[in-house]
Amino acid sequence: MLKDIIIFSLTSSISLTKKVCEQLDMKMGESEVKHFADGECIALSKSDVRGKKVYIIQSTSKPVNDRIMETLIFIDAIKRANAREITLIMPYYGYARQDRIASKNEPITARMVADLFTNSGVKRVITVDLHTPQIQGFFGIPVDNTTPSYLFAKYLNKRLKDDPNFTGKNVAIVAPDHGAMHRARDLASFIPNTNIVVIDKRRPKPNVAEILNVVGDINGKVCVMVDDIIDTGGTILAGAKALKDKGAREVFLCVSHALFNGEAKARMEAADYVTECIVTDTIEHEEFEGSNKIKVISIAKMIADIIKSHESHEDIRIEYAKFR
């Protein structure tokens, strides 16, 4: 089933790709990426891709523009080397937050980037927890938008099972804003009897949030706040502090994409009102190793299972399906 496929990493998801290949018991394809003094780059395959079905795993995270160009150039290279079919696995989709015109004369960059990949020759794109689900419609090719909610729930159920007070009724799943309600519902579906809470906030400027109200019962409960991105950490930590101040017993954070720009890691480590911050390896951070506050859950098995589903022409496992 997997004998005619080859899986490549470029520069942003090397460790994840190795784990995926281990799950599939296959060797990773050999690629080469070079950046030149003038800012240009070249990306090519050193493995034979002729007649192969190729999977490229590359998060378009910081430096975002370099990652995008590496991917587009590599796609062109393997097309010219006569690859049979190309699937792009983009665990983190850069520019996803520029998905609408929020003020005068703004671009919709998420759509523009989608057009670039649609026209590059890729047959299908696989992503993890797009910032807004409608970004799927920006592409002119099929997009599977998957979710790590099942992985978060599996970890939390194991993490909290030794707590004598733990039942689903003692847990509140918290959406940090109205736009994250679908994530809260998704996670709650794997932890029975929980209730859903939403934080009402306004954002006067980027990475700054003012908490107006917490809608729902959190008093004495373990609160699990779920979101797609931690950037500088200011917004989600403001929400976590508000939950603690309003009576939450503990606060856990479950976040798909750990951008952790600026002082985000230091802020998180210093936040004594957060019990644990659980993230995935859609974006790789070696500095998270050994952290007592930040727990990294790998999506490697999920990606490997999705590749198996594509090659066997079977449905993606329902717990991974974002449209569920």
N, C-alpha and C positions, 0 to 999 in steps of 0.2 A: 504493500500500500504506500509506503514512504520511500520506495527505492528510487523514484524519479524526481524527488524534491531535493532542494539544497537551501539552507538557511544561512543568511548573512547578517552580521552586525556591521555597522559603520563605526561611529565614534561615541555615540551617547548611551548605548544600551549593551555594552560588551558583556558585562557580568550576567545580565538577564538572559541574553542570547545563549550564553554557555549553559545556563541552568535549563533553558528550554531544550537545548540539544541533548543534555543529559537525560531529561525526562523522556525524550524520544529515542534515546540510545543511538544517536547518530553524530557524526563529526560536523562541526561548524564550517561553513564555506570560508575560504580565505579571501579577504578583500584588502585593498590598499587605498588609503586616503592621504593626500598630501596637500598642505596649504603653502602657497608661495608668498614671497616677500611683498608682492604687489596686491595681496588680498584675494587672488584667485585660488581655486582649488581644483584638484582632479580626484576622481574616485573610480576605481575599476575592480573587476574581479580577477583574482589570480587562480581561481578554480574554473574548470570547464563547465559552462552553463548551457551549452548547445543542447536543445531539446528538453531542457529541465524546467520544472515548475519551481520558481524562485520565490522565497519568502525573505523580505527585508525587515529587520526589526530595528527601528530607529525612532526614539522620542525626539521631537523637534523642540527641545528645551535649550536653555542658555548654553552657548550663544545661538539664539534661535535662527538667525539668518544663515549662519554657516551650516547648521544642521539641515536646513531646508535645501540649500544648494548642493550639499554633499549628496543628499538623497536623490534629487532630480538628476544630477550628473551620473550617479551610479546607475539609476534606472536607464538612462540613455545608453550607457556603456553595455549593460547586459542585454538590452534590446538589440544593439548592433552585433552582439556576440551570439544572437539567435536563441535567446531564452524563449521557451515555449509560452510561459505565462508568468506574470509577476503579481504577487500580493504584497501590499505594504502594510506592515503592522506598526502602527504609530501609537504606542501606549499613552504618550502625552502629545496632544495636538496644540502646537504653539499658535498664537494669535486667536485662540478660541474666544477670548473675552472681547475681541473686537467684532462682535456678531450682529451689530445693529448701529444705526445712526442715533447716537445719544445727544448730540448737539450739532449745531450748524456746521456744514462742510466736512463732516467726518467721513472716512471711508468705512466700508465693511470688509475689513482685511481677511476675516475668516473665510469669506466667500472667494476672495481673490486667490488665496492660498489653495483652497479646494479646487479652483479652476486649474491651477498649475499642475496639481497631481492628477486631476481627471484627464488632462490633455497630455500627460507624460507617457502614457501607455500602460499604466497600472490597471489590472482587471478588477481588483477589489481592495478595499481598505478596511482594516480592523483597528478599532480604537478602544480606549478604556475611559469611561465616564466623561464624555464630552461636556463642556461647560453648559451648553444648552442642547437638548436633544435635536432641535430643528436644524442644527448644523449638518446632520446627515443629509438633509435636502439640498445643501449647497453643492454636493458632489453630483456629477453626472454618471457615476458608477456606483455599484452596491457598496454600502458601508455597514459593517457590524459594529454597533456601539455596545460594548460589554460593561459589566458592572462588577466591582470587587465586594459588593455588599455581603455576599455569602461568606467570603473569606473573613471579613470583619466580624460577622456574627459567630462564625465557628470559633474564632479566637476569643471573643468576649464570653461566649458560653463556657468555654474551658477556663478562662481567666477568673470568672466570677462564681463558678460552681462550688468552690470551697467556702464561699461567704454564707454563713448560716442564715442570713437575712435575704438571700438572693431568691427572688421569684420574678417572673416576668412583670408582675404588678408593681414591683419595686423599682422598675427601670423606666425611664422616660427617654424616648428618642427625640432629639432636638434638631429642628431645622433652623440654621442661623438666620434665615430670611425666607420670605415666601417662595422664592425661586428654587429653594432646596427641598421643598416639601416632597417631591417625588423621590429624592434620595432617602429621606426619613421613612417614607412609607415602604420603600424597598427593603431597608435594613430591618424595619419592624416586622416584616413578613417572616423573617427568620428567627425572631425572638418573640414567641407567643405571649399574648396578654399585656404587652407594653402599651403605653399611651404615647401619643405624639404631641410635642410642644413646638411652638414656633416663636422665634424672637422677632419682635417688631423693631426695626431700626431704620435709620436714615444715614446716608453716606454723603457728608458735605464735600468731601474731596477723596481722591483715590487713596486706598489703604487706611482710611480713617472712618470709623463707624461710631454713631451715637445710638446707644440702646434706649429705646423709648418704652418698651414693655416686654414682658414675658407672658405669652398666652398659653396657659395650661398649668397643670398641677405638677410641681417639682419638689415640694417640701419633703425633705427626708429621703429623697429618691436618688438613685444612681443615674446621672444624666449622661447620655451619649450624644454628643453633637457631631453631626455628619455633614461633610461638605466635600467639594471636589478639589479645592486648591488652598494651600497655605503659601502665601507670597512672603510678605514681611512679618506676618503673624499678628499684626495689630488688631485686625477685625475679629478674628476668631478668639483671640485671648480676651478681648473686651467682652465678647459674648460669654465666654467661660467664667469670667469674674462675676458678671451679672448673675449667672446661674448660682454660683456659690453664695453670693451675697443675699440671694433671695431664698436660700434654704436647701439647696442641693446637698446631699450627703457626700457625693463624689462626682467629679466631672472627668469623663473620658472624651477624647477627640478621635474621630475616625475620618481620615482625609486621604483621598486617592492620590493626589499629586503634590509631592513635597518640593515646591520651588525653593523655599527657605532662602530668600534673598536678604541682603543686609544683615541685621542683627537678629534674624528670626530664631536661629538655634539658641543663642544666648537668652533671648526673651523666653523661649519655651522652657529651657532648663531652669530659669529663675522663677517660673510661674508655679508657686506652691499650691495654688488652687486647682491645678490640673493634675490628676492622678497619673495619667498616661496619654501620650499622643501616638496613635497607631496610624502608620502610613504604609504605602506600598512602594515597590521598587520601580514604578514607571519612570521615575527620575532617580538616578543613583547618587548616593552620598556616602563616601567612605567614612566621613567624620561621624556618622550616626552609630558606627560600631562601638559597643561598650557603653552607650548612653543608657542611663537609668530612667529617663523620661520618654525617649522616642523609641518606639518599637516598629521595626520594618517587617512587613509581611510580603512574601514574594508572590507575584502573579505568574511565575514560570509554569506551574502545572496548569493553570487556567489557559494560558496561551498555547501550551502543548496540546491540551484537550481540544482546543478550537481548531488547531491545525489538523489533528486527527479527524475531526468532524468534517472539515472541508475535503479532506482526501478520501474519506469513506462515503461522502455525500449524505451524511446523517445530520439531523438537527443538532444545533449547539445545545449543550446541557442547559436546561431551563434556569438553573440558579445563576448562570453567567449572562443571561439574556437581559439587556437593558430595557427591552420593550415589554418585559413580562408584566 
